Amino acid sequence: MGYYRAGFDVVGVDQSPRPHYPFEFHQADALEFAHAHVQDFDLVHASPPCQHSCTLTKGTNKGRQYIDLIPDTRALFAWYGVPSVMENVQGAQLRRDLVLCGEMFGLGVLRHRVFEIDYWEGNRRPHQPHRGYVRGLRHGVWRDGPYIAAYGKGGGKGTVREMQQAMDIHWTDVHEELTEAIPPAYTEYIGAEFLTTGEWGAVARGVPDTAPIPKIMRPYLRLNAAGRLVATESGPQPSAPAPRPLVSPFSVPVMKEAS
């Protein structure tokens, strides 16, 4: 929603059905879909699953194993050289190019999130001092405050209605979707900065023929007899059809051999 408010046409991808999603949506493996279609867009945004890095995993859920998709997502975006944004929780192994908080936008949640942006040349919005506590029961102590906890249930955590109001999200009333969402004010700010500063990620890292092939790209590429990279015919196939192109493709010189 934030990118839409900033002026973008939006296409969403998730492995689970999202019937409340307000824009064009494809149920698919996000990395497979990105491999097939990422160059059709002016800007791509990824929010890999945060369970690997979140506080609950290091505390309440300690010992459980969660997959970390950040390295593969980073490698894929870098290979294609697309302007990209990756978002995750504060404990994630992302560059801290930008850190946003609900208080910066006058919201009723704190919800700090880290963004790795290639390459970030926008204005870094200054962090605002918090006005008090997050409401709820913590370690046996009840505290009141101007912010709600937009995760979990019980202990004074936010209700669905409170989460909708606090984050300015009104297109879904599904508790799980709200607990995983970020306020649209965050991406509206980033999208507006992108439109102001230009294609910050337009320079690919290296030339595909000479750059090391990231592990995630190896099923899709091979060197031909002339030493040039070409697409394989047997690599994994995307799990969703191509969306209607919304923008002019951003080209990177990967060849296909003539048949």
N, C-alpha and C positions, 0 to 999 in steps of 0.2 A: 504494500500500500504506500509506503514512503517513497519508493522510486516513482510510482504512478503520480503522486502528488508533486514530485519534482519535475514531471513532464515526460516520463518514459512510458512506452508500451511494455507490458510486463508479461513474462511467461514463467510459470512455476513448475518445478519437478520435485516429486517425492516418491519414495518406494511404497508409501501407504496412500490409500484414497483420501482425498481432502475435499469432500463435497461442498464445504463452506468457502473454499478458496475463490476469491472474487474475480480472478483473471483466467486467461488461458492456462490450462493445467495438463500435465502429462504424468501419469503414474509409471515410473520407470526407475531403474538404477541410475542415480544421478551421475556417476562417473562414466557409465556407458553412454548416457545421453549427451554428456558434455563432449566426449570424444567425437560423437557423430555431428553435433550441431553447434559447438561453442563458438565457431567462427561466424555464425549467422547474426551475432549480437554485438552491439556497441560496447556493452559492459556486462560482465557476469559477476554474480554474487553467490557465494557458497557458505552455508552454515553447517559444517560437518557435525555429526552427533557429538554432544558435549559430555556424555557420561564418562568418557575416559579421563577428563580433566577436572570435572566439577568437584566442589567441596564435599558433597555427599559421598562420592566415590572414595574420597580420602578419609572420610569419617564413618558415617552410618553404614555405608555400603562397602567398607574396606574389605579387600580380598576378592571381590567380584572382578571378572575380566571383561573389559570393553574394548572394541576395536578402535584404533586411532586412524582416521581417514585423512587427517590433515596433510601428512607427507605426500600421499598419492594425489590429493587435490592440488597441492602446490606444484607438484611436478607436471601435472597435466596442463595447468594454466600457463606455467612457464614455457613448456614446450611449444604451445600454440601462440604464445606472445600476446595474449588477449588482455585488455584492461580488466583487472579483476579485484574483487574484495572478498576476503575471508573473515568471517566473524565467529567468535567463540567466547567462552567464559574466561575469567582472569587467569586461571591456572593453566590454560592451554599454551602449547608451544608455538605461539605466533609472535611475530614482531609486533611490538606495541607502537605501530604507526599512529594509531588513534585510539583513545579510550573514551567512551561516552557513558554518561550516567543520567538517569532520569531527572535529577535536580537541575541539570544544565538546561532542560526544556520545561521546567516547572511541572513535572509529572508527579504522580503519587506513588512511584516506585523508584528505587535506586537502580537496580538491575545494571550494574557495571558490565560493559562488554568491550572486548579488545578487537581491533580491526587491523588486519594486515592488508595493505593496499599497494599495488604495483602500478605506478609509483606515486606515492602521496605527495602532492604539492599544494594541497588546499590549506585552508586556515585551520589550525588546531584549536578547537573550541576550548577555552579555559575551564577547568573543573571548578564547580561551585561548592562551597562548604555545605555540608548537610545541616538541615534545620532541626535534627533530633534523631530519635530512634526509629527503627522499623518496629511496628506494632506486633506484639506477640510474646509468647512464652519461650524464653531461652535459658536453658540450664536451670530450670526451676524458678526463674525470676520473670515476672510479668512487667513489661514496659509498654507504655503507650507512646505514640509518635505519629508524625504526619505521613509516614510511608507504610504501605502494606507489604507483606511477604507474598509474592505472586508465584508460589510453588507449594506443593504438598497440601495437606488438609489438617485441620485441627490446630490447637495451640494458638488461636487468634489469627491464623493465616487468612489471606483474602478470600472472599467468596467470588464466585464467577462474576457477579455484577460488579463487585469492587475492583476486580482485575480489569474488567472491560473499561471502567471509568478511569482507573489509575494509569492505564497504558494507552488509552484512546483507541481501543480495538473493539469494534462493534459488529463485525461481519461474522463472528463465530461466538457461540456460547458453550463450546466444548472445553471442559476443564483442562484436559491434556494439551490441547492446542494453545491455550492461553499461557500455561506454565512454561511452554517452550518458546513462546514468541518473544520478539524484541519490539519495543515501541516503534511505530512507523516514523516517529520524529527523527530517529537515528538515521534511517536510510534516506529519508527526505533531505536531511542535511548533507549526507554524503553525495547523493545524486545531484543536488544543486551545486555542490562544489565541483563535481565532475563537469557539469555543463558550463561552469564558469571558467575552469582552468584548462579544459581540453582533455585530449586522450592521454592521460598520465602513464598508461602502460603500453603505448603504441610501439615501443622498441622491443623486439624479441631478444631474449638472452642467447646470443650466438646464432650461427647459421645452421639449420637442421642437418646439412650434410657433414658438418664438422663437430657439432656439439654432441656430447655424450647422450645416448638415448636413455631417458629415464625408464626405470623398471616397468612402470605402468604402461609405457608406450611400446614396449618390445613386442607384444603380440600383434601389433598393427603395422610394423615397419620392418624392412630388411634392406640390405645393401645389394644392388644388382652387380653384374659383372664389371660395369664401368665405375663402380664405387659410389654410385648415387643412391640416395634413399628413395625407396618406392613403397607403396602400400601393399600389404599382403592381401591375398584373397581369402585367407582362412582364419583371420582374426575374429574375435568375438563380435557378434552383430548387436546393434543397438536394440533395446527392448521396447522402444516406442517409435512410432512413425515420426517423420520430420514435421516440425511445426511450419505453418505458413511463415515465410521469411518476413521479419518485421523491419529489418535494416539491411543496408548493403553489407555483404560479407567482408570480413577483415582477413586479408590473404597472407599466408605464410608459404614460402616456396617448397612444398612437398609434392613430388611428381608421381604420376601413375604411368607405368610402362604402357606403350602402345601394344594392343593385342594383335 
